[in-house]
C-alpha cells in the first residue's frame, strides 16, 4: 500500500513519520487503549487503519532508524474543515443547521443511550496541533498514541454549546438542555436504520500512553472548544 511504501521510504532515509491513525480502529470495543485486544474495527476505514498500525508495531519491534508515531484521532473539530463536506465535524454541521433551520437535530435513543446521550471524545483541533508539535520537539517518542481529550461527552453537550454560542452572540442568555429542547432549539430524530450495528455509541481516549511519553497537554472541554470554533466561523 502507499502507507507501507511511505513508511519504508522514511525508515530508509532516516526521515521522521508522524501519521494519522484513527479511533475507528477500536470499533465495537468499550475500552480505548492502544493494545490489540481492544481493536475491533466495524468498517473498512477502521480496518485499513488497523492493518497499517500492525505494520508499524512490527517495525518498531524490529528497531527504528527515525521517529514513527501514529495518532489515533478521536472526534476532531475546529477551523478549516469546510473542505471535508459531509465528513466535517458534528459541531460544523450543527452550526450551519442552526443558521438555516434555527435548531439542531440529534439522533434519538439508541444502543442503551437516551436521546442525544451517545457519547464521543470530542477534541479541539488546537489541542491536536499542540500534541503534534510536542512530538516534533521530542523525536525520541515513538509508538501508537490516542489523540483525544480523554473525556467522553454526549452529543447533547455539543448541540447545547452550539445553541448557546449563537444565543450569546445575539445578546440572549444561555439555556440548559431541558430548556433548549422545550424551546425547539434541539430536536431528536429516529436513529437511522443504515447505521445500526455500525455506530460507535461511546468513545473515550485512554491517554496513559501519551502521558507516559511525557506529553502533559491540557485539553479543552466541548463548551470551551465549540465556543472558540464557532467564533472563528462567525468572524
N, C-alpha and C positions, 0 to 999 in steps of 0.2 A: 504494500500500500504506500501511498505518498507519505503518510506519517512515519512509517518504518524507514523509508528512504531518507527522510529528513533527519531522523534520529541517528541513523548510520553515518550520514554525512557530517553531522555535528560532532559525533564522537571521534570520527577520523581526523577532523580538523581541530579538535580541542575547543569547539565553539559551544558556549552555554545554550541550553534549550529550556525555556520556560513555556509550557504549553497548557492549553485548555482541555481538561477532562470535564467531568460533569457529575452532579449529584444523581443523574439518571442511572448511573452505574449501580445504585442501591435499589432502585425499582421498588419491589414489593417488600423490602426489608423494613423493620421498625427500629433498627439500630444503624447509625450512620458513622461508622468508624472505618478507617482505611485498611481493612483486612478482608481477605477473600470470602470468609464465611458470611459476611453481611452484604455481599454483592449479588443482587438478584434483578438484573435489568428486565424491564417489562416491554421494551420495544427495540427496534433495530438501532436507533440512535444510541440508546444507552448501552446496547451490546457492543457496538463499534468502539465506544469509548472504553468499555471494559476490556476488550481484546488488546487495544494498544497499551493500556495500563499494565496488562500482564507482560507484554514485551518489555516495557520499561522496568518492571520488577526484576525480570531475568537479567537485564543489562546491568542494573545496579548491583545485583548479587555477584555478577562476574567482574565488577570493578569498572569505574568510570574514568574517563580522561578529562571530563569537564562536568560542570553542574547540569543536572537534569532534574527539573521539578515540575510535577503535574498538579494543576489546581482543579479540584472538584467544585466547580462553581454551583452554588445553590440558586436561589431566585434573585438574580441581579436586576436592579432597576436604577435609572438615572439618566442624565443628559446625553444627547447624541445617539439615541437608539431608534430614531424615526425610520431609518432605512430597513429595520428588521420587519416592518409590516406587521402581520398577524402574530409574529413571534416576539414582538416587543413586550415589555413587562405589563403586568396587571395594572400597575399604577398609571402607566402611559395610556392604556386603553380606557381606564376608568375616568381619567382626566378628560379625554375627548368625549366620552359618553356623557359625562356630566354637562359639558358645554353644549352638546347637541340635543340631549334629551331632558336635562335638568334632574337627572337621577343616575344612580349607579346600580347595575344589576349583578347579582351574585348567584351562584348555584345554591339550590335548596339542600335539604338534608340528604346525606349520602355517607355510606361507609361507617355508620355508627356516630356520625357527627351531625349536630344540628345545623340549620341553615346558616351558611356563611362561616361556619366554625371549623371547616377544614383548615389545617394549619401548615404553613410553609416557613422555611427560613428565608426571609427576605433580606437581601444585603445591598446596601447602597454602593453605587459604583465608585464613589470617592474612597470608600474603605477598600474595595478591590484593588484600586490603583495603589493605595498606600502599602498594601501587603506585597504586591508585585515589586514595588520599589524597594521594599525591605529585602526581598530575595536578591535583587540586583546588587544590593550593598553587602550581602552575605553569601558569597559564591560557594561556601562550603555546605550550605543547606541543600540537601538532595532528598528526593522521595516523592510520595503522593500526599497531598495535603487538602483537607477540606477548606473551602473558602466560602464560608457563610458567616452569619453574625453569631452563631451559637445559640440563637434564641428563636424558637418557633412562635409565630404569631398568626392568629386567624385572619382569613380574608376580610372579615368584618373590620379589623383594625385598619387595613389599607383603605377600604371604602370610606370609613369614617374620617381618616386623615385627609382623603381627597375632598370629601364634602366640607369638612371644617376649614380647610385651607381656602377653598373658594368662598365660603361664608365670611371668613375673616377678611379676605381681600375686598369684600363688599361692605365691610363695617358691621357685619352681623355676628352674634355671639356663637360660640361653639356649642354643639349639641352632643348628647350622649347617644349611644347606639339605639336604644329604645325610642328616643325622641326622633332620631333621623328616620327610622323605619316608619313610625307613626305619621311623620310628615311626608312620606312617599319619596324621600330622597335616597333611600336604599330599598331595593326591591329584590325579591328572591324568585328564581325561575327553576323549573324542574331540571334535575340533573340529566344531562344528555345521555341517551342510551349508548351512543357510539363510544363514550369514554368509560363505560362501566367495565371494570376489570383491568383498565389500562391507566388508571389515575392514582397518583400518589396523594393520599389524604393528609399525610403528615411527613414533614421533613425537619430535621434539626441537626445542623452540623456539629459533630464532636470535634472540638478544637484542641484536643490533647496533643496531637502530633505537631500542630502549628506552634503551640506553646512550648513543647519540648525543643523545637528547633530554635527557640529564643524570640519568636515574634509575639509581642505582647500588645499589639494594636487593640484599641478600644473601638467597638463597632456601634454605629448609630442604631437606635430603635426605629420602628416604622414611622411613628408620629414625627420624629425629627427628620429622618431621611426623605420621606414623601413631601413634607412641607418645603424642604430645601429644593427638591426636584421640581415641584410644581411652580415654585417662584421663578426658576430658570425658564420653564416652558411659557410662563406668562409674561416674561420680560420683553 
